[in-house]
């Protein structure tokens, strides 16, 4: 009988198995929702400028989350300025920008491989390359060599990484295991999400490097998500979730190592957080699409009419639309923005009243005790009947939509029976 490796005694939870036969139904529902929402997000129509701005925002948040969980103190605005090459930091803080640049370079390298059709298998060398990337040009402790397996004991808090002499072997085992997890057709995102969580946790458990283990793990998780077809804007969402729930993240890692490697609770924690982040992204995207559709609708309502009054009324309702559904007092209509103020400069309050009455007849605004508001919600198709008929208090924007009741279809898909077996090497 061969002698036990040291890690088998010190880290018996490194079993390279994942049994999903008895997980909570909530996990399967969340995995199905994640796949469905990612598919809906991919290729969603947005104006190019809007899409570019949203991608920039999500990229900045993802880059910051990947580094913030390990101590980077830059703000989201500073990261966005860094992406725009406008950030100026004093020498004592420049290393913070270098950490962001390193993650961005690693992420772009993964994207470039995928765009070129190069799906690089997981390997110990690839993981070492990622670690060298995240530690590039940073000042490190003397015992830390970027991209090289540590030769000393390391840990986070009370947790100690696997024995240094076993790290190469453990990374080989991990990569062989991950490479042999194949997704049934149509379930690529579900399996990519599972692999990203498993790979992240095992790299955190093994902790093979002297520094940068967490950032290396997050590059690996981004690789699995992108390869599975997750839109690039969503490929950082696990990192966002871990960063936003940092205390729970460390608690979950600790609990899994004390439960003989049972990843079910961590899997549910990670996937449900990923879905929460996806919901927020899709809500933002829908709001952008809603505004584009509303602007087009307003222009259509005025048709070919091009009088000064038509232009003023059109501009007024579009300016009101930017107030997030808030009611605007009649006296404030003339001061919505400088352009509106100029158009009303020589007009009396009666002109405002006439304009509001015309916009009401067109169905573009509604009047209430607090003034007037734009009816952007009429652009929302397929609202649930419960929302259409819900009582509302005075001053609350209506969700009433002209026409028959409209019902929302839920975009959920559930994994097939193929997905419920034990994943093990």
LINRAJO-V446384 format. One record per residue. N is the residue number from 1. PSI is psi in degrees with one decimal (* if undefined). OMEGA is omega in radians with two decimals (none if undefined). D_FIRST is the distance of its C-alpha to the first C-alpha in Angstrom with 1 decimal. Layout:
BEGIN
<<N & PSI & OMEGA & D_FIRST> <N & PSI & OMEGA & D_FIRST>>
END
This chain:
BEGIN
<<1 & 125.3 & -3.10 & 0.0> <2 & 149.7 & 3.13 & 3.8> <3 & 147.2 & 3.11 & 6.5> <4 & 143.1 & 2.97 & 8.9> <5 & 157.6 & -3.06 & 12.1> <6 & -38.5 & -3.10 & 15.2> <7 & -28.2 & -3.13 & 16.9> <8 & -21.8 & 3.08 & 14.4> <9 & -44.2 & -3.06 & 15.6> <10 & -28.9 & -3.07 & 19.2> <11 & 63.7 & -3.06 & 19.8> <12 & -13.0 & 3.13 & 17.9> <13 & -8.7 & 3.10 & 20.9> <14 & 76.6 & -3.03 & 20.0> <15 & -13.2 & -3.12 & 18.7> <16 & 44.6 & 3.04 & 20.8> <17 & 152.4 & 3.10 & 22.3> <18 & 105.8 & -3.11 & 25.9> <19 & 111.2 & -3.11 & 27.0> <20 & 18.5 & -3.08 & 30.8> <21 & -26.0 & -3.06 & 31.5> <22 & 29.5 & 3.13 & 32.9> <23 & 163.0 & 3.10 & 34.7> <24 & 142.3 & 3.04 & 38.3> <25 & -26.5 & 3.14 & 40.9> <26 & -33.6 & -3.14 & 42.3> <27 & -44.6 & -3.14 & 39.5> <28 & -38.7 & 3.10 & 40.2> <29 & -43.8 & -3.14 & 43.9> <30 & -40.3 & 3.11 & 43.4> <31 & -42.3 & 3.10 & 41.3> <32 & -41.5 & 3.12 & 44.0> <33 & -38.6 & 3.11 & 46.7> <34 & -46.5 & 3.13 & 45.0> <35 & -45.5 & -3.11 & 44.9> <36 & -46.3 & -3.09 & 48.4> <37 & -37.8 & 3.09 & 49.9> <38 & -39.7 & 3.12 & 48.2> <39 & -37.8 & 3.12 & 49.7> <40 & -36.0 & -3.11 & 53.1> <41 & -34.2 & -3.06 & 53.0> <42 & 124.0 & 3.09 & 52.2> <43 & 14.9 & -3.13 & 55.5> <44 & 136.0 & -3.10 & 57.7> <45 & 123.1 & 3.04 & 61.3> <46 & 153.4 & 3.03 & 62.4> <47 & 140.2 & -3.06 & 65.1> <48 & -42.3 & -3.12 & 63.5> <49 & -40.2 & 3.13 & 64.6> <50 & -44.8 & 3.13 & 63.2> <51 & -42.4 & -3.14 & 59.9> <52 & -40.5 & -3.13 & 59.6> <53 & -42.4 & 3.11 & 60.4> <54 & -41.1 & 3.13 & 57.9> <55 & -39.2 & 3.13 & 55.2> <56 & -41.5 & 3.13 & 56.1> <57 & -47.6 & -3.09 & 56.0> <58 & -34.9 & 3.09 & 52.6> <59 & -45.6 & 3.14 & 51.2> <60 & -43.6 & 3.14 & 52.5> <61 & -41.3 & -3.13 & 51.0> <62 & -43.8 & 3.12 & 47.6> <63 & -41.9 & -3.14 & 47.6> <64 & -44.1 & -3.13 & 48.7> <65 & -40.2 & -3.11 & 46.2> <66 & -33.1 & -3.11 & 43.3> <67 & -28.8 & -3.06 & 44.4> <68 & -33.6 & -3.11 & 46.1> <69 & -17.3 & 3.10 & 43.0> <70 & 17.1 & 2.95 & 42.0> <71 & -3.0 & 3.13 & 45.4> <72 & 130.6 & -3.01 & 47.8> <73 & 10.7 & 3.07 & 51.3> <74 & 151.3 & 3.06 & 53.3> <75 & 166.8 & 3.10 & 55.3> <76 & -39.5 & 3.11 & 55.3> <77 & -41.1 & 3.13 & 58.7> <78 & -37.8 & 3.11 & 57.6> <79 & -40.4 & 3.10 & 54.7> <80 & -39.8 & 3.06 & 57.3> <81 & -36.1 & 3.11 & 59.6> <82 & -42.5 & 3.10 & 56.8> <83 & -32.2 & 3.12 & 56.2> <84 & 5.8 & 3.14 & 60.0> <85 & 35.1 & 3.14 & 59.9> <86 & -1.3 & -3.06 & 62.3> <87 & 129.6 & 3.06 & 60.1> <88 & 118.3 & -3.12 & 61.2> <89 & 149.8 & 3.03 & 59.1> <90 & 158.0 & -3.11 & 59.8> <91 & -34.5 & -3.08 & 57.6> <92 & -15.6 & -3.10 & 55.6> <93 & 3.2 & -3.08 & 54.5> <94 & -26.5 & 3.13 & 54.0> <95 & -27.2 & 3.12 & 50.2> <96 & -40.4 & 3.09 & 50.3> <97 & -35.7 & 3.12 & 51.9> <98 & -38.5 & 3.09 & 49.3> <99 & -42.4 & 3.11 & 46.5> <100 & -46.2 & 3.14 & 48.3> <101 & -39.3 & -3.12 & 49.0> <102 & -43.5 & 3.12 & 45.4> <103 & -40.7 & 3.13 & 44.3> <104 & -42.1 & 3.12 & 47.2> <105 & -41.9 & 3.11 & 46.3> <106 & -43.2 & 3.13 & 42.8> <107 & -44.6 & 3.13 & 44.1> <108 & -35.1 & 3.09 & 46.7> <109 & -41.7 & 3.09 & 44.2> <110 & -46.2 & 3.13 & 42.2> <111 & -43.2 & -3.12 & 45.5> <112 & -39.2 & 3.09 & 46.7> <113 & -44.7 & -3.10 & 43.5> <114 & -42.1 & 3.13 & 43.9> <115 & -31.2 & 3.14 & 47.7> <116 & 2.4 & 3.14 & 47.0> <117 & 17.1 & 3.12 & 44.6> <118 & 102.6 & 3.08 & 41.6> <119 & 97.6 & -3.01 & 38.7> <120 & 122.5 & 3.12 & 36.1> <121 & 154.0 & 3.06 & 32.5> <122 & 139.3 & 3.10 & 30.4> <123 & 158.8 & 3.08 & 28.6> <124 & -38.3 & 3.14 & 27.4> <125 & -39.2 & 3.11 & 30.5> <126 & -43.3 & 3.12 & 32.8> <127 & -40.0 & 3.09 & 31.6> <128 & -38.0 & 3.12 & 32.2> <129 & -41.6 & 3.10 & 35.6> <130 & -41.3 & 3.14 & 36.5> <131 & -40.9 & 3.08 & 35.7> <132 & -35.7 & 3.14 & 37.8> <133 & -46.2 & -3.06 & 40.6> <134 & -20.8 & 3.14 & 40.7> <135 & 4.8 & -3.09 & 40.8> <136 & 128.2 & 3.04 & 43.3> <137 & 17.7 & 3.09 & 46.2> <138 & 149.9 & 3.06 & 45.2> <139 & 123.0 & -3.01 & 45.3> <140 & 163.3 & 3.06 & 41.8> <141 & 151.4 & -3.07 & 40.3> <142 & -30.8 & -3.08 & 39.6> <143 & -1.3 & -3.10 & 35.8> <144 & 126.0 & 3.06 & 36.0> <145 & 116.5 & -3.11 & 35.9> <146 & 131.2 & 3.09 & 36.8> <147 & 5.6 & -3.12 & 34.2> <148 & 137.9 & 3.10 & 31.6> <149 & 136.1 & -3.13 & 28.4> <150 & 156.4 & 3.07 & 29.1> <151 & 17.2 & -3.09 & 27.7> <152 & 169.2 & -3.14 & 28.6> <153 & 137.8 & 3.10 & 28.0> <154 & 166.1 & 3.09 & 30.4> <155 & 173.6 & 3.05 & 31.2> <156 & 116.4 & -3.07 & 34.1> <157 & -126.1 & 3.14 & 35.6> <158 & -8.6 & -3.10 & 32.9> <159 & 134.9 & 3.09 & 30.2> <160 & 136.7 & 3.10 & 27.9> <161 & 169.2 & -3.14 & 26.3> <162 & 157.9 & 3.11 & 22.7> <163 & 136.5 & -3.06 & 21.5> <164 & -37.6 & -3.07 & 23.4> <165 & -14.2 & -3.13 & 20.5> <166 & -5.2 & -2.98 & 18.8> <167 & -44.9 & 3.12 & 22.2> <168 & -46.6 & 3.14 & 22.3> <169 & -44.7 & -3.11 & 18.9> <170 & -38.4 & 3.09 & 20.1> <171 & -38.9 & 3.07 & 23.4> <172 & -44.9 & 3.13 & 22.0> <173 & -44.4 & -3.13 & 20.1> <174 & -47.4 & -3.10 & 23.3> <175 & -39.9 & 3.10 & 25.5> <176 & -41.7 & 3.13 & 23.5> <177 & -50.5 & -3.10 & 23.6> <178 & -39.0 & -3.14 & 27.3> <179 & -20.4 & -3.12 & 28.3> <180 & 7.6 & 3.02 & 27.0> <181 & 106.8 & -3.06 & 29.1> <182 & 136.0 & -3.10 & 32.3> <183 & 133.4 & 2.95 & 35.5> <184 & 151.9 & -3.12 & 37.5> <185 & 133.3 & -3.14 & 41.0> <186 & -7.0 & -3.12 & 43.2> <187 & 24.6 & -3.05 & 40.5> <188 & -41.8 & -3.10 & 39.7> <189 & -38.0 & 3.09 & 40.9> <190 & -48.5 & -3.12 & 39.0> <191 & -34.9 & 3.08 & 35.7> <192 & -38.5 & 3.11 & 36.8> <193 & -43.1 & 3.09 & 37.4> <194 & -46.4 & -3.14 & 34.0> <195 & -38.2 & -3.12 & 32.3> <196 & -38.8 & 3.12 & 34.5> <197 & -46.5 & -3.14 & 33.6> <198 & -47.9 & -3.13 & 29.8> <199 & -41.4 & 3.14 & 29.9> <200 & -49.5 & -3.09 & 32.1> <201 & -44.3 & -3.10 & 30.0> <202 & -36.9 & 3.08 & 26.7> <203 & -37.0 & 3.08 & 28.5> <204 & -38.8 & 3.12 & 30.0> <205 & -46.7 & -3.12 & 26.7> <206 & -41.9 & 3.13 & 25.0> <207 & 60.2 & -2.93 & 28.3> <208 & -12.6 & -3.04 & 27.4> <209 & 160.8 & 3.13 & 30.8> <210 & -22.1 & 3.13 & 33.0> <211 & 159.6 & 3.04 & 35.8> <212 & 17.4 & -3.11 & 36.8> <213 & -44.6 & -3.12 & 33.7> <214 & -44.2 & 3.13 & 35.8> <215 & -36.9 & 3.09 & 38.3> <216 & -43.7 & 3.12 & 35.5> <217 & -37.6 & -3.11 & 34.1> <218 & -28.3 & 3.00 & 37.6> <219 & -39.5 & 3.10 & 38.2> <220 & -41.8 & -3.13 & 35.1> <221 & -37.4 & 3.09 & 36.4> <222 & -38.7 & 3.11 & 39.8> <223 & -47.2 & -3.12 & 38.4> <224 & -39.4 & -3.14 & 36.8> <225 & -45.2 & -3.14 & 40.0> <226 & -42.3 & 3.14 & 42.3> <227 & -29.3 & -3.13 & 40.3> <228 & -11.8 & 3.13 & 40.5> <229 & 9.9 & 3.06 & 44.3> <230 & 130.1 & 3.11 & 44.9> <231 & 144.2 & -3.06 & 48.3> <232 & -31.6 & 3.13 & 48.0> <233 & -20.9 & -3.11 & 50.2> <234 & -2.5 & -3.04 & 47.5> <235 & -11.0 & 3.13 & 44.4> <236 & 1.9 & -2.94 & 44.7> <237 & -30.7 & 3.05 & 45.1> <238 & -42.4 & 3.10 & 41.6> <239 & -41.6 & 3.10 & 42.2> <240 & -45.9 & -3.11 & 45.6> <241 & -46.6 & 3.14 & 44.2> <242 & -38.5 & -3.12 & 41.5> <243 & -41.8 & -3.11 & 44.3> <244 & -24.4 & -3.12 & 46.8> <245 & 47.0 & -2.95 & 44.4> <246 & -43.3 & -3.14 & 42.7> <247 & -44.4 & -3.14 & 42.2> <248 & -34.9 & 3.10 & 40.8> <249 & -49.8 & -3.14 & 38.5> <250 & -34.7 & 3.11 & 36.8> <251 & -42.4 & 3.14 & 36.7> <252 & -42.7 & 3.09 & 35.0> <253 & -42.6 & -3.12 & 32.4> <254 & -41.8 & -3.11 & 31.8> <255 & -39.4 & -3.12 & 31.6> <256 & -35.8 & 3.13 & 29.1> <257 & -19.6 & 3.14 & 26.6> <258 & 1.0 & -3.10 & 27.2> <259 & 34.5 & 3.10 & 26.7> <260 & 35.8 & 3.06 & 23.1> <261 & 16.4 & 3.12 & 24.2> <262 & 110.7 & -3.03 & 26.8> <263 & 4.4 & -3.00 & 29.3> <264 & -45.6 & -3.12 & 32.0> <265 & -41.6 & 3.11 & 34.4> <266 & -40.3 & -3.14 & 34.1> <267 & -45.7 & 3.14 & 34.6> <268 & -44.1 & 3.10 & 37.7> <269 & -45.4 & -3.08 & 39.1> <270 & -47.8 & -3.04 & 38.7> <271 & -40.3 & 3.11 & 40.1> <272 & -35.4 & 3.06 & 43.0> <273 & -39.6 & 3.08 & 43.9> <274 & -43.5 & -3.14 & 43.8> <275 & -40.9 & 3.08 & 46.2> <276 & -42.8 & 3.13 & 48.5> <277 & -39.9 & 3.10 & 48.8> <278 & -42.3 & 3.13 & 49.5> <279 & -42.5 & 3.12 & 52.2> <280 & -43.0 & 3.12 & 53.9> <281 & -46.4 & -3.10 & 53.8> <282 & -37.0 & 3.08 & 55.2> <283 & -43.1 & 3.11 & 57.9> <284 & -44.4 & 3.14 & 59.0> <285 & -41.8 & 3.13 & 59.1> <286 & -38.5 & 3.11 & 61.1> <287 & -39.3 & 3.10 & 63.6> <288 & -43.8 & 3.11 & 64.1> <289 & -38.8 & 3.13 & 64.6> <290 & -44.3 & -3.11 & 66.9> <291 & -40.9 & 3.11 & 69.1> <292 & -45.0 & 3.14 & 69.4> <293 & -39.1 & 3.14 & 70.4> <294 & -46.4 & 3.13 & 72.8> <295 & -44.5 & 3.12 & 74.5> <296 & -40.4 & -3.13 & 75.0> <297 & -43.6 & 3.12 & 76.4> <298 & -44.7 & 3.12 & 78.9> <299 & -39.5 & 3.14 & 80.1> <300 & -37.6 & -3.11 & 80.5> <301 & -30.8 & 3.12 & 82.5> <302 & -12.9 & 3.05 & 85.1> <303 & -133.8 & -3.09 & 85.2> <304 & 5.3 & -3.14 & 87.8> <305 & 128.1 & -3.03 & 89.8> <306 & 29.2 & 3.09 & 90.1> <307 & 167.7 & 3.11 & 92.8> <308 & -36.9 & 3.14 & 92.4> <309 & -40.3 & 3.11 & 91.8> <310 & -47.4 & -3.11 & 89.1> <311 & -41.0 & -3.13 & 87.3> <312 & -45.2 & -3.14 & 87.7> <313 & -40.4 & 3.09 & 86.5> <314 & -46.5 & -3.13 & 83.5> <315 & -36.2 & -3.13 & 82.6> <316 & -47.6 & -3.10 & 83.0> <317 & -33.7 & 3.09 & 80.7> <318 & -36.0 & 3.08 & 78.0> <319 & -38.1 & 3.09 & 78.4> <320 & -31.4 & -3.10 & 78.2> <321 & -23.1 & -3.10 & 74.9> <322 & -0.3 & -3.08 & 73.2> <323 & 18.7 & 3.03 & 73.8> <324 & 39.3 & 3.06 & 70.8> <325 & 5.4 & -3.12 & 73.0> <326 & 149.0 & 3.06 & 74.9> <327 & 143.3 & -3.09 & 78.6> <328 & 127.3 & -3.14 & 81.1> <329 & 145.1 & 3.13 & 84.4> <330 & -37.5 & -3.11 & 87.5> <331 & -18.3 & -3.11 & 88.6> <332 & -7.1 & -3.11 & 85.3> <333 & -40.3 & -3.07 & 85.3> <334 & -12.1 & -3.08 & 87.5> <335 & 26.9 & -3.12 & 85.0> <336 & -41.6 & 3.06 & 81.7> <337 & 168.3 & -3.09 & 81.4> <338 & -35.4 & -3.13 & 83.8> <339 & -43.1 & 3.11 & 84.5> <340 & -42.8 & 3.14 & 85.5> <341 & -40.8 & 3.14 & 87.6> <342 & -37.5 & -3.11 & 89.5> <343 & -26.4 & 3.14 & 90.2> <344 & 1.8 & -3.01 & 91.6> <345 & -36.9 & -3.09 & 93.4> <346 & 13.4 & -3.08 & 96.9> <347 & 154.4 & 3.11 & 96.1> <348 & 167.7 & 3.07 & 97.1> <349 & -26.7 & 3.12 & 95.0> <350 & -31.9 & 3.12 & 96.5> <351 & -40.2 & 3.10 & 94.7> <352 & -44.9 & 3.14 & 91.4> <353 & -44.2 & 3.13 & 92.3> <354 & -42.0 & 3.13 & 93.3> <355 & -43.1 & -3.14 & 90.1> <356 & -40.8 & 3.12 & 88.0> <357 & -39.2 & 3.12 & 90.0> <358 & -43.8 & -3.12 & 89.4> <359 & -32.4 & 3.06 & 85.6> <360 & -42.7 & 3.13 & 85.6> <361 & -33.6 & 3.11 & 87.4> <362 & -7.5 & -3.14 & 84.9> <363 & 17.1 & -3.06 & 82.1> <364 & -21.5 & 3.12 & 80.5> <365 & 166.8 & 2.99 & 81.0> <366 & 152.9 & 3.12 & 81.6> <367 & 147.4 & 3.10 & 83.8> <368 & 177.5 & -3.13 & 82.9> <369 & -26.2 & -3.08 & 84.2> <370 & 1.4 & -3.14 & 82.4> <371 & -135.9 & -3.09 & 83.8> <372 & 151.7 & 3.07 & 82.3> <373 & 150.2 & 3.09 & 78.8> <374 & 140.7 & -3.08 & 77.5> <375 & 56.9 & -3.10 & 76.0> <376 & -27.4 & -3.05 & 73.0> <377 & -15.2 & 3.11 & 71.1> <378 & -13.1 & 3.10 & 73.2> <379 & -9.4 & -3.08 & 70.9> <380 & 109.1 & 3.13 & 67.9> <381 & 156.5 & 3.00 & 67.4> <382 & 37.1 & 3.06 & 65.5> <383 & 145.4 & 3.10 & 65.5> <384 & 144.1 & -3.14 & 64.4> <385 & -33.9 & -3.12 & 67.4> <386 & -33.4 & 3.12 & 66.4> <387 & -36.9 & -3.12 & 67.0> <388 & -34.9 & -3.04 & 70.3> <389 & 6.2 & -3.07 & 71.8> <390 & 131.2 & 3.09 & 70.4> <391 & 148.3 & 3.13 & 73.2> <392 & 150.3 & 3.13 & 73.7> <393 & 163.9 & 3.14 & 75.5> <394 & 133.1 & 3.12 & 78.5> <395 & -6.4 & 3.13 & 77.5> <396 & 128.8 & -3.14 & 74.1> <397 & 139.5 & 3.14 & 73.8> <398 & 150.3 & 2.99 & 74.0> <399 & 11.8 & -3.13 & 71.3> <400 & 137.7 & 3.12 & 74.0> <401 & 131.6 & 3.13 & 73.9> <402 & 145.4 & 3.08 & 76.8> <403 & -174.6 & -3.09 & 76.2> <404 & 163.9 & 3.09 & 74.2> <405 & 142.8 & -3.13 & 71.1> <406 & 132.6 & -3.04 & 68.1> <407 & 135.6 & -3.12 & 64.6> <408 & 130.4 & 3.04 & 61.4> <409 & 129.5 & -3.11 & 58.6> <410 & 128.0 & -3.12 & 55.1> <411 & 64.6 & 3.14 & 52.9> <412 & 138.4 & 3.01 & 49.6> <413 & 142.2 & 3.12 & 47.0> <414 & 141.3 & 3.10 & 44.0> <415 & 150.8 & 3.08 & 40.7> <416 & 176.2 & 3.12 & 40.2> <417 & -20.8 & 3.14 & 37.6> <418 & -24.1 & -3.04 & 35.4> <419 & -5.4 & -2.99 & 34.9> <420 & 14.2 & 3.12 & 33.6> <421 & 173.2 & 3.12 & 30.1> <422 & 131.9 & 3.10 & 26.9> <423 & 109.7 & -3.10 & 26.2> <424 & 158.8 & 3.12 & 22.5> <425 & * & none & 20.3>>
END
